[in-house]
Amino acid sequence: MATFFGEVLSVYSRAVEEDDEDLDENEEDEQIRRELEEKREVHLHWSPEVSESLKSGTKLQCSDFVLAVGHNAARFLSVYVLTSAGWDTVGHASVWNERSRPGQTGEESACVFYRQKDNPSVLICQVTCYVAEDQLHQWTEKVFDCVQHRELNVTVLSDSSVAEFKSADYLCCSSAPFLRSLHTGAFSGQPGCRSLEQPNIVTGLPAAVLNHCEVHRIAAVVYQCYSDVIGPDSVTMETYKPALTKLGKSIQLDSSPSTDVLRKFVTTTNIQSNLYI
């Protein structure tokens, strides 16, 4: 820019400087977003044997896949199924989000896969960590991509609060804990309990798994246990028994677990009802 006396002055544009600042901020925000997405990615970690099989293109040959979501569902399997020596740990999933921080709260073992030794086609997964909404599809796709779908039967055990159950019948809610089921169109068996009444719905990971199985025409059933107790509870755990008895000889239940086993997995003090929370 030239002045009256012929001096040449540099032109200062505040708008250009602000544009540069906005560009730097956008690049920084984009970098943070990418890092966050990478951190929230679900990672599956399989045993060396399973990893080699998957790398060679051979998926897990599975006839029955039992998924337990929630502390009571997971501990039911720990008490009545996994206490025997007939199971191998074959993998785990790492999930990082606002409520699940692996490495800080011991969540590495909060999503574990087990396979039956005598019958490797039976697979169990216990999930006690929180899986965020944006991770549900990712978790489901990655897990089922490792499992062959032919003649696969999926059973999901899911914890829920009785306060979330909608019914005009007060006596129904007062009889908690109780079991309800919801299944895919490919499921041809007889569920071990009554169907889930409308307008009640299944949410979270059980819903994501059920939707995936419906789309891929996999026989699947969700058993949702409505309980009025917060935390692991022996009565709530036993409510899941009819769900697994429907699997026949695939999974054998321990009819009378020892006191030591129950004491290890069940909270017997400070039992609190959540009906009025």
Secondary structure, 3 states (H helix, E strand, C coil): CECCCCCECCCCCHHHHHHHHHHHHHHHHHHHHHHHHHHCCCEEEECHHHHHHHHCCCCECCCEEEEEECHHHHHHHHHHCCCCCCEEEEEEEECCCCCCCCCCCCHHHCEEEEEECCCCCEEEEEECCCCCHHHHHHHHHHHHCCECCCCCEEEEEEEEEHHHCCCCCHHHHHCCCEEEEEECCCCCCCCCCCECCCCCCCCHHHHHHHHHHHHCCCEEEEEEEEECEECCCHHHHHCCHHHHHCCCCCCCCCCCCCHHHHHHHCCCCCCEECCCC
